[in-house]
């Protein structure tokens, strides 16, 4: 799934969208002892508008189009397709359309058991349908539908915090008083989330899941590894450190501020192109060689670029993870 396809889903994740329907919403609370409480499954149409808008806004954050940084499309490991595997659990929950409470409770129980969290959190999930309209030769949406309906689940895991007492004005007594707030407040900014199945080539892809994290340098490894049964990717900081090592090994004392700035500008250009490209470009040794040559680095310094790159990087790097707002040598 590329950024354009994810953006199509995100743009239609709206109660007013013509081709989209949110069918049912599940909300639940997982306490610090990993007990699942307060499970509630409702028709989306029955939820009052103010609450509904909060739910929409919260889950929409999981559909983050910053692919490669806050959002990652992850393939399932082989075990995930087994009877008790993650892909099977997600497929069963999707097939249930959140109509079968026992399937939902089993899913939530496994989530609470496998996701290691010392703090309580809320689970907000929706079962949705999207009727993808056809596209014309200009890549514009038309009015008629394709032959298939894209059905999916979007899940947000939101931190919970108990607020301290606050000062309030008591109009009856005409004075300012301290008032305790006994309620736990659910953050509207999810710490983590996932979207299944993904929308690849504008069609259903059940072999991948989109994982979202608010903090790309500290992803929820238990959620990815144990619950979703996917391999944990390197962090943004680790990828940037690898690139810094490659540049340092190649250029040594000749690594200048101007060179790093030029590379960052080239990366920014690739990121901008990736936003509309059906096949996003990733940074390889060959592409780095070209960027450095265009930045004015002498060819004799670049002879071993691909070899050095392979020594520090397994395959390739996502440019979205490498772009830095500050130039650091």
C-alpha positions as CSV (number, residue, x, y, z in Angstrom):
1,X,0.0,0.0,0.0
2,X,1.5,3.3,-1.0
3,X,0.9,6.8,0.4
4,X,-1.7,7.6,-2.3
5,X,-3.8,4.5,-1.5
6,X,-3.6,5.2,2.3
7,X,-4.5,8.8,1.7
8,X,-7.6,7.7,-0.3
9,X,-8.8,5.6,2.7
10,X,-8.1,8.5,5.1
11,X,-9.8,11.1,3.0
12,X,-13.0,9.0,2.9
13,X,-12.9,8.2,6.6
14,X,-15.6,10.7,7.3
15,X,-19.3,10.3,8.2
16,X,-20.2,12.6,5.3
17,X,-18.1,10.7,2.7
18,X,-20.0,9.4,-0.2
19,X,-18.3,6.0,-0.6
20,X,-17.7,5.2,3.0
21,X,-19.8,3.6,5.9
22,X,-18.7,3.0,9.5
23,X,-20.9,0.1,10.5
24,X,-20.0,-0.7,14.2
25,X,-17.8,0.7,16.9
26,X,-16.2,-1.3,19.8
27,X,-14.9,0.5,22.9
28,X,-13.2,-1.2,25.8
29,X,-10.9,-0.5,28.8
30,X,-7.8,-2.5,29.7
31,X,-6.7,-1.9,33.3
32,X,-3.1,-2.1,34.6
33,X,-3.7,-5.8,35.6
34,X,-4.6,-6.6,32.0
35,X,-8.3,-7.1,32.7
36,X,-10.7,-6.2,29.9
37,X,-13.6,-4.1,31.2
38,X,-16.4,-2.0,29.9
39,X,-16.7,-3.6,26.5
40,X,-19.4,-1.9,24.4
41,X,-20.2,-2.7,20.7
42,X,-22.7,-0.3,19.1
43,X,-24.0,0.6,15.7
44,X,-22.1,3.7,14.5
45,X,-25.4,5.3,13.5
46,X,-26.7,5.1,17.1
47,X,-23.8,7.1,18.6
48,X,-24.6,10.8,19.3
49,X,-22.8,13.2,17.1
50,X,-20.5,14.9,19.6
51,X,-19.1,11.5,20.8
52,X,-19.1,10.1,17.2
53,X,-16.9,12.9,16.0
54,X,-14.4,12.3,18.8
55,X,-14.3,8.6,17.8
56,X,-13.8,9.5,14.2
57,X,-11.0,12.0,14.9
58,X,-9.2,9.5,17.2
59,X,-9.2,6.6,14.8
60,X,-8.3,8.7,11.8
61,X,-5.0,9.4,13.5
62,X,-4.1,5.7,13.0
63,X,-4.5,6.3,9.2
64,X,-1.3,8.4,9.3
65,X,0.0,9.0,5.8
66,X,3.6,9.4,7.0
67,X,4.5,6.0,5.7
68,X,7.9,4.7,6.7
69,X,8.0,6.9,9.8
70,X,4.9,6.8,12.0
71,X,3.1,4.2,9.8
72,X,4.6,1.0,8.6
73,X,3.1,-1.7,6.4
74,X,4.2,-5.0,7.9
75,X,4.0,-8.6,6.5
76,X,2.8,-11.3,8.8
77,X,5.2,-14.1,9.8
78,X,4.3,-17.7,8.8
79,X,2.9,-18.6,12.2
80,X,0.4,-15.8,12.0
81,X,-1.7,-17.9,9.6
82,X,-2.1,-20.8,12.0
83,X,-5.3,-21.5,14.0
84,X,-4.2,-19.3,16.9
85,X,-2.2,-16.8,14.8
86,X,-2.6,-13.1,14.5
87,X,-3.7,-13.0,10.9
88,X,-6.3,-15.6,11.6
89,X,-7.6,-13.6,14.6
90,X,-7.8,-10.5,12.6
91,X,-9.5,-12.2,9.7
92,X,-12.1,-13.8,12.0
93,X,-12.8,-10.5,13.6
94,X,-13.2,-8.9,10.2
95,X,-15.5,-11.6,9.1
96,X,-17.6,-11.2,12.2
97,X,-18.2,-7.5,11.3
98,X,-18.1,-6.9,15.1
99,X,-21.5,-8.6,15.3
100,X,-20.3,-11.6,17.4
101,X,-19.4,-10.5,21.0
102,X,-17.6,-13.8,21.8
103,X,-15.2,-13.3,18.9
104,X,-14.5,-9.7,20.0
105,X,-14.0,-10.7,23.6
106,X,-11.5,-13.4,22.6
107,X,-9.6,-10.9,20.5
108,X,-9.5,-8.3,23.3
109,X,-8.4,-10.9,25.8
110,X,-5.4,-11.9,23.6
111,X,-4.6,-8.2,23.1
112,X,-4.6,-7.5,26.9
113,X,-2.5,-10.7,27.6
114,X,0.2,-10.1,24.9
115,X,0.6,-6.4,25.0
116,X,2.8,-5.5,27.9
117,X,1.6,-2.3,29.5
118,X,2.0,-1.1,33.0
119,X,-0.6,1.7,32.4
120,X,-4.3,1.3,31.5
121,X,-5.4,2.1,28.0
122,X,-8.6,2.3,25.9
123,X,-9.3,0.3,22.8
124,X,-11.4,2.0,20.1
125,X,-12.1,-0.1,17.0
126,X,-14.4,0.3,14.1
127,X,-15.6,-2.0,11.3
128,X,-16.0,0.0,8.1
129,X,-16.8,-0.4,4.4
130,X,-15.4,1.5,1.5
131,X,-16.8,1.2,-2.1
132,X,-13.8,2.3,-4.2
133,X,-14.9,4.4,-7.1
134,X,-13.3,3.8,-10.5
135,X,-10.4,6.0,-11.7
136,X,-10.1,7.4,-15.1
137,X,-6.9,7.8,-17.2
138,X,-6.1,11.0,-15.4
139,X,-6.1,9.1,-12.1
140,X,-9.2,11.0,-11.0
141,X,-12.1,9.4,-9.1
142,X,-15.3,8.7,-11.2
143,X,-18.8,8.4,-10.0
144,X,-19.4,4.6,-10.6
145,X,-18.1,1.9,-8.3
146,X,-15.6,-0.9,-8.8
147,X,-16.8,-4.5,-8.5
148,X,-15.6,-5.0,-4.9
149,X,-16.2,-3.5,-1.5
150,X,-13.1,-2.9,0.8
151,X,-14.0,-4.0,4.3
152,X,-11.6,-3.2,7.1
153,X,-10.9,-2.7,10.8
154,X,-9.2,0.3,12.3
155,X,-8.0,0.1,15.9
156,X,-6.7,2.9,18.2
157,X,-5.0,2.2,21.5
158,X,-5.3,5.3,23.7
159,X,-3.5,6.1,26.9
160,X,-5.6,6.8,30.0
161,X,-4.7,9.3,32.7
162,X,-6.6,10.3,35.9
163,X,-6.6,14.1,36.1
164,X,-5.8,16.0,39.2
165,X,-8.2,18.3,41.0
166,X,-8.9,21.6,39.2
167,X,-10.0,25.1,40.3
168,X,-13.6,25.9,39.3
169,X,-15.9,28.9,39.8
170,X,-19.0,28.0,41.8
171,X,-21.6,30.4,40.5
172,X,-24.1,29.5,43.3
173,X,-21.7,30.4,46.2
174,X,-19.9,33.0,44.1
175,X,-16.4,31.6,44.9
176,X,-13.5,29.7,43.4
177,X,-13.2,26.1,44.7
178,X,-11.0,23.1,44.1
179,X,-12.9,20.2,42.6
180,X,-11.8,16.6,42.3
181,X,-12.2,14.8,39.0
182,X,-12.9,11.1,39.7
183,X,-12.9,10.1,36.0
184,X,-10.0,8.7,34.0
185,X,-9.5,10.7,30.8
186,X,-8.9,8.9,27.5
187,X,-6.4,10.6,25.3
188,X,-7.7,11.5,21.8
189,X,-4.1,10.9,20.5
190,X,-3.5,7.1,20.2
191,X,-0.2,5.8,21.3
192,X,-0.5,2.9,18.9
193,X,-2.9,1.5,16.4
194,X,-3.4,-0.8,13.4
195,X,-5.4,-1.1,10.2
196,X,-6.3,-4.4,8.7
197,X,-6.4,-5.5,5.9
198,X,-4.3,-3.0,3.9
199,X,-5.5,-1.4,0.6
200,X,-2.8,-2.4,-2.0
201,X,-3.4,-1.7,-5.7
202,X,-6.8,-0.4,-4.5
203,X,-7.8,-3.9,-3.4
204,X,-7.8,-6.0,-0.3
205,X,-4.5,-7.4,0.9
206,X,-4.9,-9.7,3.9
207,X,-1.2,-10.5,4.1
208,X,-0.1,-7.2,5.6
209,X,-1.2,-4.9,8.5
210,X,-0.6,-1.2,8.9
211,X,1.0,-0.4,12.2
212,X,0.9,3.2,13.6
213,X,2.9,4.6,16.4
214,X,2.8,8.1,17.9
215,X,6.5,7.7,18.8
216,X,8.5,6.3,15.8
217,X,11.7,6.0,17.9
218,X,9.9,3.9,20.6
219,X,7.4,1.6,18.8
220,X,5.4,-0.9,20.9
221,X,7.5,-4.0,20.2
222,X,5.2,-6.3,22.1
223,X,2.2,-5.2,20.1
224,X,4.2,-5.8,16.8
225,X,6.1,-8.9,17.7
226,X,3.7,-10.9,20.0
227,X,0.2,-9.7,19.1
228,X,0.5,-8.9,15.4
229,X,3.2,-11.4,14.8
230,X,5.3,-9.2,12.5
231,X,9.0,-8.4,12.6
232,X,9.9,-5.2,14.4
233,X,11.5,-2.7,12.1
234,X,14.5,-0.6,13.0
235,X,13.7,2.8,14.5
236,X,14.1,6.2,12.9
237,X,17.1,6.9,15.1
238,X,18.8,3.6,14.1
239,X,18.3,4.2,10.4
240,X,19.7,7.8,10.7
241,X,22.7,6.4,12.6
242,X,23.3,3.8,9.9
243,X,23.3,6.5,7.2
244,X,25.6,8.7,9.3
245,X,28.0,5.7,9.6
246,X,27.9,5.1,5.8
247,X,28.7,8.8,5.1
248,X,31.4,8.9,7.7
249,X,33.1,5.7,6.4
250,X,33.0,6.9,2.8
251,X,34.0,10.5,3.3
252,X,35.9,10.7,6.6
253,X,37.2,14.1,7.3
254,X,35.8,15.3,3.9
255,X,32.3,15.0,5.2
256,X,31.2,18.6,5.3
257,X,28.2,20.6,6.4
258,X,27.5,21.4,2.7
259,X,27.5,17.7,1.7
260,X,25.2,16.7,4.5
261,X,22.8,19.6,3.6
262,X,22.9,18.6,-0.1
263,X,22.1,14.9,0.7
264,X,19.2,16.0,3.0
265,X,17.8,18.2,0.1
266,X,18.0,15.2,-2.2
267,X,16.2,13.0,0.3
268,X,13.5,15.7,0.7
269,X,13.0,15.6,-3.1
270,X,12.5,11.8,-3.0
271,X,10.0,12.1,-0.1
272,X,8.0,14.6,-2.1
273,X,8.0,12.4,-5.2
274,X,7.0,9.4,-3.1
275,X,3.8,11.1,-2.0
276,X,2.3,10.7,-5.5
277,X,4.4,7.7,-6.8
278,X,2.8,4.3,-7.0
279,X,6.2,2.7,-6.4
280,X,7.9,4.7,-3.7
281,X,11.7,5.0,-4.0
282,X,14.0,3.7,-1.2
283,X,17.6,4.6,-0.6
284,X,20.1,2.0,-1.8
285,X,23.9,2.2,-2.3
286,X,23.4,3.0,-5.9
287,X,21.0,5.9,-5.2
288,X,23.3,7.2,-2.5
289,X,26.2,7.1,-4.9
290,X,24.2,9.3,-7.3
291,X,23.1,11.7,-4.6
292,X,26.7,12.2,-3.4
293,X,28.0,12.7,-7.0
294,X,25.3,15.3,-7.7
295,X,26.4,17.0,-4.4
296,X,29.9,17.4,-5.9
297,X,31.8,14.6,-4.1
298,X,34.7,13.4,-6.2
299,X,34.2,10.0,-7.9
300,X,37.3,8.5,-6.3
301,X,35.6,8.9,-2.9
302,X,32.5,7.0,-4.2
303,X,34.1,3.9,-5.6
304,X,33.1,1.7,-2.6
305,X,29.7,3.3,-2.0
306,X,27.5,0.2,-2.6
307,X,29.9,-2.0,-0.7
308,X,30.0,0.3,2.4
309,X,26.2,0.7,2.2
310,X,25.7,-3.0,2.3
311,X,28.0,-3.4,5.3
312,X,25.9,-1.1,7.4
313,X,22.4,-1.5,5.9
314,X,20.7,-4.9,5.3
315,X,18.8,-3.8,2.1
316,X,17.6,-0.3,1.8
317,X,16.4,2.7,3.8
318,X,13.2,4.7,3.7
319,X,14.0,8.3,2.8
320,X,11.1,9.5,5.1
321,X,13.1,8.2,8.0
322,X,16.3,9.9,7.0
323,X,15.1,13.5,6.3
324,X,16.2,15.7,9.2
325,X,15.0,19.2,10.0
326,X,18.5,20.0,11.3
327,X,21.8,19.4,9.6
328,X,24.1,17.5,11.9
329,X,27.6,16.1,11.0
